[in-house]
Amino acid sequence: SYYRCTHHGCNVKKQVQRLSKDEGVVVTTYEGIHMHLIEKPRDNFESILSQMQVFGNF
């Protein structure tokens, strides 16, 4: 699969593919450099971890 950055004027591309010899392995290749600010995803690792800690204190 091929993906392109949606920021106007950005030419960064990403390719995601599975290895034919081992379909459990995924290879991700990036081409280019983002020349703009990148927004943080809403569900970043810290927020997920903090939710797990709240529910983990039983």
PyMOL commands that set and color helices and strands:
alter all, ss='L'
color gray80, all
select helices_A, chain A and resi 45-55
alter helices_A, ss='H'
color red, helices_A
select strands_A, chain A and resi 2-4+13-18+26-31
alter strands_A, ss='S'
color yellow, strands_A
deselect
rebuild
show_as cartoon
